[in-house]
Amino acid sequence: MTKKHSNWTRRAFLKATCASGAASVLALKNFPVLASGDALVVPTRLFGKTGIKVPVLGFGTSLHVAFSQLLLRQAVKWGVTYWDTANTYMGGNSEKAIGKYFNKYPEDRKKVFLVTKSHAWSADDRTRELNLSLERMQTDYIDLYFAHGVRNVDELDSQTKRWAQKAKAEGKIRFFGFSTHRNMERCLLGAAGIGWIDGIMMRYNFRLMHTNRMKQAVDACAKAGIGLTAMKTQGGGQVTTNTATELELAGHFLQKGFTDAQAKLKAVWQNQQIASICSEMPNMTLLMSNVAAAVDKTRLSAQDMHLLWKYARETRSDYCAGCADICEPAVDSEVPIDEVMRYLMYARSYGDQKKASAHFKKIPQKIREQMIHLDYARAEQKCPRKMAIGKLMRDAVDELS
Ligand code: SF4
């Protein structure tokens, strides 16, 4: 489908329809609710078979120590007490920020469902990293400990299972699971089959949630009692778009009282099998906006969902779905295509060039040098979304090096 570009840019439209920049990201009709001073608490859902209720909105805490404290304090007040971090975020400073907070407000530790992650794969490395996370966050236990970035559930072998059981028995973690950005459906289906995974955080949004395979995978986890947390719920693509449908989307939802960003959160919450959304909220405006969306009880209508789906269809070739097993074997090098796509998304969709470049530079130099010369034609043929993989890989070298 061709993309029709409007004479109005999305930014101009929002500027004209909203009273202020802040209003463009807050739910217009919900803002008075936040401002009223009433006790606001984000609703909760059961997290799989753990018996724990978690808020439907989780706080993705890639935060600087200095800037985080007020945000964390307000998050607790609004019931955003599912905190997600990783031992590598901000070079360890994200965990330190949480530690600083718990040091000042130790009474809040019990209110928080605390999640962190590690890339370590050997038992010894994982133990060392877990101990460091506990020390940094000034806590005796982690509620949910994730193996970070699992690509295939076979990576979680019997040694990992024994490690998780031991860490639970020692009281250092309560639950164990993994995060996954790629081959998500296969990872979810695999986890449902092995029977000892408590929770998973996966890429899930209005673009990905409607495929039969994703529905099957989520169903299987729900039946297996695995708690599910959705991330990357805004479905930001690698290619920046400004289509007529995007404009229509923004206008449609603003008339209903929320932004399209809030509607994208609501689309995910509409599936009760998803316990929580992990959202990175680096400022108070975004925290307020997301809390407003979470406390608002309006459900998206069939027409709302259709509009989101129409937009997803039109921009299909601008969004990488993480099915890297399809494209990567078709390239004569070990280019991590889906990872590079994610870094482009950080730069182009999140506007976080620093984070994108930092990740990109971790790809071995030899591979980065090869990237611009490789032939991606076979990979592009195989890509179900018909992404311009070659161009995007070369763009990444240009923009992120
Ligand atoms: S580029 Fe295409 S095939 Fe490769 S991971 Fe992305 S969507 Fe899947």
Residues whose N, C-alpha, C, O or C-beta is under 5 A from the ligand:
A	BS01	SF4	Y319 C320 A321 G322 C323 A324 I326 C327 D338 C383 P384 R385 M387
